[in-house]
Amino acid sequence: MTNIKQNNIGISLIEILIVIGIFAVLGILSTTSVLLSLQGSKKGDAQIKVRENLDYAISIIERQLRNAEGITSCTVSSISYKDSLGGNASFSCGSGFIASGSAQLTSTEVNVTSCLFTCTAGVGSVPPRVAIDIQAVDAASQGSKEGATVSISTEINLRTY
């Protein structure tokens, strides 16, 4: 009788299940990392959009108030002033936006959640000051993980001659 060695070259069911399990875990990990990366990108884009809107509004307000002849009225949500030509003008925070007179300074893609004007009268050689604090979010992603609050604060010294 000859002794024949049996050579099993097949793959067992357990080996196949282990390989499938490893690939499933790798697939889940890579999908999760791609989704987190996309989410972070959307959040960054939303913050940039909001920051640009707020920077634009603040730059307009700063330019106008710095050259104003004086502040005529100052409340928490609005400020009235005499412009450099002697005309009356104002800035206000409405429901979700910042406006200059009748023109809206922030786009409809941005929702202003908090806006505060604080006026300080000038004393002696110290000119009058206006402090502005604004918080806003991207309107499209408000309340989602991609939405983030952007805050901006500035203080403007008026040039009163």
PyMOL CGO cylinders between C-alpha atoms (Angstrom):
from pymol import cmd
from pymol.cgo import CYLINDER

trace = [
    CYLINDER, 0.00, 0.00, 0.00, 1.26, 3.34, -0.91, 0.3, 1, 1, 1, 1, 1, 1,
    CYLINDER, 1.26, 3.34, -0.91, 0.98, 6.20, 1.42, 0.3, 1, 1, 1, 1, 1, 1,
    CYLINDER, 0.98, 6.20, 1.42, -0.56, 9.09, -0.49, 0.3, 1, 1, 1, 1, 1, 1,
    CYLINDER, -0.56, 9.09, -0.49, -0.33, 12.53, 1.07, 0.3, 1, 1, 1, 1, 1, 1,
    CYLINDER, -0.33, 12.53, 1.07, -3.42, 14.53, 0.67, 0.3, 1, 1, 1, 1, 1, 1,
    CYLINDER, -3.42, 14.53, 0.67, -2.67, 18.15, -0.22, 0.3, 1, 1, 1, 1, 1, 1,
    CYLINDER, -2.67, 18.15, -0.22, -5.61, 20.43, 0.64, 0.3, 1, 1, 1, 1, 1, 1,
    CYLINDER, -5.61, 20.43, 0.64, -5.05, 23.67, -1.22, 0.3, 1, 1, 1, 1, 1, 1,
    CYLINDER, -5.05, 23.67, -1.22, -8.50, 25.18, -0.66, 0.3, 1, 1, 1, 1, 1, 1,
    CYLINDER, -8.50, 25.18, -0.66, -9.60, 28.09, 1.50, 0.3, 1, 1, 1, 1, 1, 1,
    CYLINDER, -9.60, 28.09, 1.50, -11.77, 27.40, 4.47, 0.3, 1, 1, 1, 1, 1, 1,
    CYLINDER, -11.77, 27.40, 4.47, -15.01, 29.23, 5.19, 0.3, 1, 1, 1, 1, 1, 1,
    CYLINDER, -15.01, 29.23, 5.19, -13.51, 30.72, 8.37, 0.3, 1, 1, 1, 1, 1, 1,
    CYLINDER, -13.51, 30.72, 8.37, -10.61, 32.25, 6.42, 0.3, 1, 1, 1, 1, 1, 1,
    CYLINDER, -10.61, 32.25, 6.42, -13.02, 33.82, 3.94, 0.3, 1, 1, 1, 1, 1, 1,
    CYLINDER, -13.02, 33.82, 3.94, -15.14, 35.27, 6.75, 0.3, 1, 1, 1, 1, 1, 1,
    CYLINDER, -15.14, 35.27, 6.75, -12.06, 36.74, 8.44, 0.3, 1, 1, 1, 1, 1, 1,
    CYLINDER, -12.06, 36.74, 8.44, -10.93, 38.43, 5.19, 0.3, 1, 1, 1, 1, 1, 1,
    CYLINDER, -10.93, 38.43, 5.19, -14.44, 39.80, 4.56, 0.3, 1, 1, 1, 1, 1, 1,
    CYLINDER, -14.44, 39.80, 4.56, -14.57, 41.13, 8.14, 0.3, 1, 1, 1, 1, 1, 1,
    CYLINDER, -14.57, 41.13, 8.14, -11.20, 42.88, 7.77, 0.3, 1, 1, 1, 1, 1, 1,
    CYLINDER, -11.20, 42.88, 7.77, -12.26, 44.51, 4.50, 0.3, 1, 1, 1, 1, 1, 1,
    CYLINDER, -12.26, 44.51, 4.50, -15.60, 45.58, 6.05, 0.3, 1, 1, 1, 1, 1, 1,
    CYLINDER, -15.60, 45.58, 6.05, -13.81, 47.28, 8.97, 0.3, 1, 1, 1, 1, 1, 1,
    CYLINDER, -13.81, 47.28, 8.97, -11.38, 49.01, 6.57, 0.3, 1, 1, 1, 1, 1, 1,
    CYLINDER, -11.38, 49.01, 6.57, -14.31, 50.18, 4.41, 0.3, 1, 1, 1, 1, 1, 1,
    CYLINDER, -14.31, 50.18, 4.41, -16.18, 51.59, 7.40, 0.3, 1, 1, 1, 1, 1, 1,
    CYLINDER, -16.18, 51.59, 7.40, -13.08, 53.41, 8.68, 0.3, 1, 1, 1, 1, 1, 1,
    CYLINDER, -13.08, 53.41, 8.68, -12.27, 54.95, 5.30, 0.3, 1, 1, 1, 1, 1, 1,
    CYLINDER, -12.27, 54.95, 5.30, -15.89, 56.00, 4.70, 0.3, 1, 1, 1, 1, 1, 1,
    CYLINDER, -15.89, 56.00, 4.70, -16.05, 57.62, 8.15, 0.3, 1, 1, 1, 1, 1, 1,
    CYLINDER, -16.05, 57.62, 8.15, -12.84, 59.56, 7.58, 0.3, 1, 1, 1, 1, 1, 1,
    CYLINDER, -12.84, 59.56, 7.58, -14.05, 60.80, 4.17, 0.3, 1, 1, 1, 1, 1, 1,
    CYLINDER, -14.05, 60.80, 4.17, -17.38, 61.92, 5.67, 0.3, 1, 1, 1, 1, 1, 1,
    CYLINDER, -17.38, 61.92, 5.67, -15.64, 63.73, 8.55, 0.3, 1, 1, 1, 1, 1, 1,
    CYLINDER, -15.64, 63.73, 8.55, -13.33, 65.44, 6.07, 0.3, 1, 1, 1, 1, 1, 1,
    CYLINDER, -13.33, 65.44, 6.07, -16.28, 66.62, 3.94, 0.3, 1, 1, 1, 1, 1, 1,
    CYLINDER, -16.28, 66.62, 3.94, -18.09, 67.83, 7.04, 0.3, 1, 1, 1, 1, 1, 1,
    CYLINDER, -18.09, 67.83, 7.04, -15.04, 69.83, 8.14, 0.3, 1, 1, 1, 1, 1, 1,
    CYLINDER, -15.04, 69.83, 8.14, -14.73, 71.32, 4.67, 0.3, 1, 1, 1, 1, 1, 1,
    CYLINDER, -14.73, 71.32, 4.67, -18.37, 72.44, 4.66, 0.3, 1, 1, 1, 1, 1, 1,
    CYLINDER, -18.37, 72.44, 4.66, -17.96, 73.97, 8.11, 0.3, 1, 1, 1, 1, 1, 1,
    CYLINDER, -17.96, 73.97, 8.11, -14.84, 75.83, 6.98, 0.3, 1, 1, 1, 1, 1, 1,
    CYLINDER, -14.84, 75.83, 6.98, -16.60, 77.15, 3.87, 0.3, 1, 1, 1, 1, 1, 1,
    CYLINDER, -16.60, 77.15, 3.87, -19.58, 78.29, 5.96, 0.3, 1, 1, 1, 1, 1, 1,
    CYLINDER, -19.58, 78.29, 5.96, -17.31, 80.09, 8.42, 0.3, 1, 1, 1, 1, 1, 1,
    CYLINDER, -17.31, 80.09, 8.42, -15.45, 81.83, 5.60, 0.3, 1, 1, 1, 1, 1, 1,
    CYLINDER, -15.45, 81.83, 5.60, -18.72, 83.01, 4.04, 0.3, 1, 1, 1, 1, 1, 1,
    CYLINDER, -18.72, 83.01, 4.04, -20.01, 84.37, 7.34, 0.3, 1, 1, 1, 1, 1, 1,
    CYLINDER, -20.01, 84.37, 7.34, -16.67, 85.99, 8.21, 0.3, 1, 1, 1, 1, 1, 1,
    CYLINDER, -16.67, 85.99, 8.21, -16.50, 87.74, 4.81, 0.3, 1, 1, 1, 1, 1, 1,
    CYLINDER, -16.50, 87.74, 4.81, -20.05, 89.09, 5.24, 0.3, 1, 1, 1, 1, 1, 1,
    CYLINDER, -20.05, 89.09, 5.24, -19.32, 90.38, 8.73, 0.3, 1, 1, 1, 1, 1, 1,
    CYLINDER, -19.32, 90.38, 8.73, -15.99, 91.89, 7.66, 0.3, 1, 1, 1, 1, 1, 1,
    CYLINDER, -15.99, 91.89, 7.66, -17.74, 93.74, 4.84, 0.3, 1, 1, 1, 1, 1, 1,
    CYLINDER, -17.74, 93.74, 4.84, -20.47, 95.09, 7.14, 0.3, 1, 1, 1, 1, 1, 1,
    CYLINDER, -20.47, 95.09, 7.14, -17.95, 96.13, 9.80, 0.3, 1, 1, 1, 1, 1, 1,
    CYLINDER, -17.95, 96.13, 9.80, -15.73, 97.87, 7.23, 0.3, 1, 1, 1, 1, 1, 1,
    CYLINDER, -15.73, 97.87, 7.23, -18.68, 99.94, 5.96, 0.3, 1, 1, 1, 1, 1, 1,
    CYLINDER, -18.68, 99.94, 5.96, -19.74, 100.83, 9.50, 0.3, 1, 1, 1, 1, 1, 1,
    CYLINDER, -19.74, 100.83, 9.50, -16.17, 101.71, 10.53, 0.3, 1, 1, 1, 1, 1, 1,
    CYLINDER, -16.17, 101.71, 10.53, -15.59, 103.94, 7.51, 0.3, 1, 1, 1, 1, 1, 1,
    CYLINDER, -15.59, 103.94, 7.51, -18.85, 105.82, 7.95, 0.3, 1, 1, 1, 1, 1, 1,
    CYLINDER, -18.85, 105.82, 7.95, -18.61, 106.26, 11.72, 0.3, 1, 1, 1, 1, 1, 1,
    CYLINDER, -18.61, 106.26, 11.72, -14.94, 107.21, 11.72, 0.3, 1, 1, 1, 1, 1, 1,
    CYLINDER, -14.94, 107.21, 11.72, -15.74, 110.10, 9.38, 0.3, 1, 1, 1, 1, 1, 1,
    CYLINDER, -15.74, 110.10, 9.38, -19.02, 111.06, 11.08, 0.3, 1, 1, 1, 1, 1, 1,
    CYLINDER, -19.02, 111.06, 11.08, -19.51, 114.50, 12.57, 0.3, 1, 1, 1, 1, 1, 1,
    CYLINDER, -19.51, 114.50, 12.57, -21.13, 112.97, 15.62, 0.3, 1, 1, 1, 1, 1, 1,
    CYLINDER, -21.13, 112.97, 15.62, -23.50, 110.38, 17.05, 0.3, 1, 1, 1, 1, 1, 1,
    CYLINDER, -23.50, 110.38, 17.05, -27.10, 111.57, 17.40, 0.3, 1, 1, 1, 1, 1, 1,
    CYLINDER, -27.10, 111.57, 17.40, -28.63, 108.42, 18.91, 0.3, 1, 1, 1, 1, 1, 1,
    CYLINDER, -28.63, 108.42, 18.91, -27.26, 105.12, 20.16, 0.3, 1, 1, 1, 1, 1, 1,
    CYLINDER, -27.26, 105.12, 20.16, -29.27, 102.10, 21.31, 0.3, 1, 1, 1, 1, 1, 1,
    CYLINDER, -29.27, 102.10, 21.31, -28.33, 98.46, 21.73, 0.3, 1, 1, 1, 1, 1, 1,
    CYLINDER, -28.33, 98.46, 21.73, -29.52, 97.57, 18.22, 0.3, 1, 1, 1, 1, 1, 1,
    CYLINDER, -29.52, 97.57, 18.22, -29.12, 100.82, 16.25, 0.3, 1, 1, 1, 1, 1, 1,
    CYLINDER, -29.12, 100.82, 16.25, -26.98, 103.88, 15.90, 0.3, 1, 1, 1, 1, 1, 1,
    CYLINDER, -26.98, 103.88, 15.90, -27.82, 107.20, 14.21, 0.3, 1, 1, 1, 1, 1, 1,
    CYLINDER, -27.82, 107.20, 14.21, -25.18, 109.73, 13.24, 0.3, 1, 1, 1, 1, 1, 1,
    CYLINDER, -25.18, 109.73, 13.24, -24.47, 112.82, 11.16, 0.3, 1, 1, 1, 1, 1, 1,
    CYLINDER, -24.47, 112.82, 11.16, -22.33, 111.85, 8.21, 0.3, 1, 1, 1, 1, 1, 1,
    CYLINDER, -22.33, 111.85, 8.21, -19.37, 113.88, 6.92, 0.3, 1, 1, 1, 1, 1, 1,
    CYLINDER, -19.37, 113.88, 6.92, -21.72, 115.87, 4.65, 0.3, 1, 1, 1, 1, 1, 1,
    CYLINDER, -21.72, 115.87, 4.65, -24.05, 116.78, 7.52, 0.3, 1, 1, 1, 1, 1, 1,
    CYLINDER, -24.05, 116.78, 7.52, -26.80, 114.34, 6.53, 0.3, 1, 1, 1, 1, 1, 1,
    CYLINDER, -26.80, 114.34, 6.53, -28.53, 111.94, 8.90, 0.3, 1, 1, 1, 1, 1, 1,
    CYLINDER, -28.53, 111.94, 8.90, -27.69, 108.26, 8.54, 0.3, 1, 1, 1, 1, 1, 1,
    CYLINDER, -27.69, 108.26, 8.54, -28.01, 105.11, 10.62, 0.3, 1, 1, 1, 1, 1, 1,
    CYLINDER, -28.01, 105.11, 10.62, -27.04, 101.49, 11.08, 0.3, 1, 1, 1, 1, 1, 1,
    CYLINDER, -27.04, 101.49, 11.08, -29.32, 98.92, 12.65, 0.3, 1, 1, 1, 1, 1, 1,
    CYLINDER, -29.32, 98.92, 12.65, -29.57, 95.24, 13.40, 0.3, 1, 1, 1, 1, 1, 1,
    CYLINDER, -29.57, 95.24, 13.40, -32.80, 93.72, 12.17, 0.3, 1, 1, 1, 1, 1, 1,
    CYLINDER, -32.80, 93.72, 12.17, -34.06, 90.21, 12.54, 0.3, 1, 1, 1, 1, 1, 1,
    CYLINDER, -34.06, 90.21, 12.54, -31.09, 88.30, 11.17, 0.3, 1, 1, 1, 1, 1, 1,
    CYLINDER, -31.09, 88.30, 11.17, -29.27, 91.08, 9.30, 0.3, 1, 1, 1, 1, 1, 1,
    CYLINDER, -29.27, 91.08, 9.30, -27.39, 94.39, 9.58, 0.3, 1, 1, 1, 1, 1, 1,
    CYLINDER, -27.39, 94.39, 9.58, -28.68, 97.37, 7.61, 0.3, 1, 1, 1, 1, 1, 1,
    CYLINDER, -28.68, 97.37, 7.61, -27.52, 100.84, 6.69, 0.3, 1, 1, 1, 1, 1, 1,
    CYLINDER, -27.52, 100.84, 6.69, -30.63, 102.97, 6.32, 0.3, 1, 1, 1, 1, 1, 1,
    CYLINDER, -30.63, 102.97, 6.32, -32.67, 100.90, 3.91, 0.3, 1, 1, 1, 1, 1, 1,
    CYLINDER, -32.67, 100.90, 3.91, -29.82, 98.81, 2.44, 0.3, 1, 1, 1, 1, 1, 1,
    CYLINDER, -29.82, 98.81, 2.44, -28.96, 95.43, 3.91, 0.3, 1, 1, 1, 1, 1, 1,
    CYLINDER, -28.96, 95.43, 3.91, -25.20, 95.03, 4.58, 0.3, 1, 1, 1, 1, 1, 1,
    CYLINDER, -25.20, 95.03, 4.58, -25.19, 91.28, 5.21, 0.3, 1, 1, 1, 1, 1, 1,
    CYLINDER, -25.19, 91.28, 5.21, -26.43, 88.78, 2.64, 0.3, 1, 1, 1, 1, 1, 1,
    CYLINDER, -26.43, 88.78, 2.64, -29.46, 86.56, 3.08, 0.3, 1, 1, 1, 1, 1, 1,
    CYLINDER, -29.46, 86.56, 3.08, -27.05, 83.59, 3.32, 0.3, 1, 1, 1, 1, 1, 1,
    CYLINDER, -27.05, 83.59, 3.32, -25.97, 84.86, 6.75, 0.3, 1, 1, 1, 1, 1, 1,
    CYLINDER, -25.97, 84.86, 6.75, -28.15, 85.02, 9.85, 0.3, 1, 1, 1, 1, 1, 1,
    CYLINDER, -28.15, 85.02, 9.85, -27.03, 87.61, 12.42, 0.3, 1, 1, 1, 1, 1, 1,
    CYLINDER, -27.03, 87.61, 12.42, -27.90, 86.08, 15.79, 0.3, 1, 1, 1, 1, 1, 1,
    CYLINDER, -27.90, 86.08, 15.79, -26.58, 88.86, 18.04, 0.3, 1, 1, 1, 1, 1, 1,
    CYLINDER, -26.58, 88.86, 18.04, -25.68, 92.49, 17.41, 0.3, 1, 1, 1, 1, 1, 1,
    CYLINDER, -25.68, 92.49, 17.41, -24.74, 95.10, 19.99, 0.3, 1, 1, 1, 1, 1, 1,
    CYLINDER, -24.74, 95.10, 19.99, -23.76, 98.77, 19.62, 0.3, 1, 1, 1, 1, 1, 1,
    CYLINDER, -23.76, 98.77, 19.62, -22.18, 100.43, 22.67, 0.3, 1, 1, 1, 1, 1, 1,
    CYLINDER, -22.18, 100.43, 22.67, -21.45, 104.16, 22.50, 0.3, 1, 1, 1, 1, 1, 1,
    CYLINDER, -21.45, 104.16, 22.50, -19.09, 106.01, 24.81, 0.3, 1, 1, 1, 1, 1, 1,
    CYLINDER, -19.09, 106.01, 24.81, -19.03, 109.82, 24.87, 0.3, 1, 1, 1, 1, 1, 1,
    CYLINDER, -19.03, 109.82, 24.87, -15.73, 111.58, 24.36, 0.3, 1, 1, 1, 1, 1, 1,
    CYLINDER, -15.73, 111.58, 24.36, -14.08, 113.24, 27.34, 0.3, 1, 1, 1, 1, 1, 1,
    CYLINDER, -14.08, 113.24, 27.34, -11.40, 115.90, 26.94, 0.3, 1, 1, 1, 1, 1, 1,
    CYLINDER, -11.40, 115.90, 26.94, -8.96, 114.79, 24.27, 0.3, 1, 1, 1, 1, 1, 1,
    CYLINDER, -8.96, 114.79, 24.27, -10.45, 111.28, 24.09, 0.3, 1, 1, 1, 1, 1, 1,
    CYLINDER, -10.45, 111.28, 24.09, -12.82, 111.03, 21.10, 0.3, 1, 1, 1, 1, 1, 1,
    CYLINDER, -12.82, 111.03, 21.10, -16.24, 109.37, 21.23, 0.3, 1, 1, 1, 1, 1, 1,
    CYLINDER, -16.24, 109.37, 21.23, -16.11, 105.59, 20.72, 0.3, 1, 1, 1, 1, 1, 1,
    CYLINDER, -16.11, 105.59, 20.72, -18.47, 102.99, 19.38, 0.3, 1, 1, 1, 1, 1, 1,
    CYLINDER, -18.47, 102.99, 19.38, -17.98, 99.32, 20.24, 0.3, 1, 1, 1, 1, 1, 1,
    CYLINDER, -17.98, 99.32, 20.24, -19.66, 96.77, 17.97, 0.3, 1, 1, 1, 1, 1, 1,
    CYLINDER, -19.66, 96.77, 17.97, -20.13, 93.07, 18.81, 0.3, 1, 1, 1, 1, 1, 1,
    CYLINDER, -20.13, 93.07, 18.81, -21.72, 90.79, 16.22, 0.3, 1, 1, 1, 1, 1, 1,
    CYLINDER, -21.72, 90.79, 16.22, -22.38, 87.04, 16.10, 0.3, 1, 1, 1, 1, 1, 1,
    CYLINDER, -22.38, 87.04, 16.10, -23.68, 85.30, 12.99, 0.3, 1, 1, 1, 1, 1, 1,
    CYLINDER, -23.68, 85.30, 12.99, -24.11, 81.85, 11.45, 0.3, 1, 1, 1, 1, 1, 1,
    CYLINDER, -24.11, 81.85, 11.45, -24.49, 80.50, 7.95, 0.3, 1, 1, 1, 1, 1, 1,
    CYLINDER, -24.49, 80.50, 7.95, -28.25, 80.45, 7.29, 0.3, 1, 1, 1, 1, 1, 1,
    CYLINDER, -28.25, 80.45, 7.29, -28.12, 77.25, 5.22, 0.3, 1, 1, 1, 1, 1, 1,
    CYLINDER, -28.12, 77.25, 5.22, -26.31, 75.21, 7.86, 0.3, 1, 1, 1, 1, 1, 1,
    CYLINDER, -26.31, 75.21, 7.86, -27.76, 76.79, 11.01, 0.3, 1, 1, 1, 1, 1, 1,
    CYLINDER, -27.76, 76.79, 11.01, -28.42, 74.10, 13.62, 0.3, 1, 1, 1, 1, 1, 1,
    CYLINDER, -28.42, 74.10, 13.62, -26.41, 71.42, 11.79, 0.3, 1, 1, 1, 1, 1, 1,
    CYLINDER, -26.41, 71.42, 11.79, -22.89, 70.17, 12.47, 0.3, 1, 1, 1, 1, 1, 1,
    CYLINDER, -22.89, 70.17, 12.47, -21.55, 72.22, 9.56, 0.3, 1, 1, 1, 1, 1, 1,
    CYLINDER, -21.55, 72.22, 9.56, -22.84, 75.50, 11.00, 0.3, 1, 1, 1, 1, 1, 1,
    CYLINDER, -22.84, 75.50, 11.00, -20.60, 77.44, 13.33, 0.3, 1, 1, 1, 1, 1, 1,
    CYLINDER, -20.60, 77.44, 13.33, -21.01, 80.74, 15.08, 0.3, 1, 1, 1, 1, 1, 1,
    CYLINDER, -21.01, 80.74, 15.08, -18.64, 83.49, 13.98, 0.3, 1, 1, 1, 1, 1, 1,
    CYLINDER, -18.64, 83.49, 13.98, -18.09, 86.44, 16.33, 0.3, 1, 1, 1, 1, 1, 1,
    CYLINDER, -18.09, 86.44, 16.33, -16.52, 89.76, 15.48, 0.3, 1, 1, 1, 1, 1, 1,
    CYLINDER, -16.52, 89.76, 15.48, -15.87, 92.76, 17.70, 0.3, 1, 1, 1, 1, 1, 1,
    CYLINDER, -15.87, 92.76, 17.70, -14.40, 96.15, 17.01, 0.3, 1, 1, 1, 1, 1, 1,
    CYLINDER, -14.40, 96.15, 17.01, -14.10, 99.55, 18.59, 0.3, 1, 1, 1, 1, 1, 1,
    CYLINDER, -14.10, 99.55, 18.59, -14.25, 102.71, 16.46, 0.3, 1, 1, 1, 1, 1, 1,
    CYLINDER, -14.25, 102.71, 16.46, -12.89, 106.09, 17.52, 0.3, 1, 1, 1, 1, 1, 1,
    CYLINDER, -12.89, 106.09, 17.52, -14.80, 108.89, 15.84, 0.3, 1, 1, 1, 1, 1, 1,
    CYLINDER, -14.80, 108.89, 15.84, -12.84, 111.74, 14.25, 0.3, 1, 1, 1, 1, 1, 1,
    CYLINDER, -12.84, 111.74, 14.25, -14.51, 114.77, 15.71, 0.3, 1, 1, 1, 1, 1, 1,
    CYLINDER, -14.51, 114.77, 15.71, -12.82, 117.98, 14.61, 0.3, 1, 1, 1, 1, 1, 1,
]
cmd.load_cgo(trace, "trace")
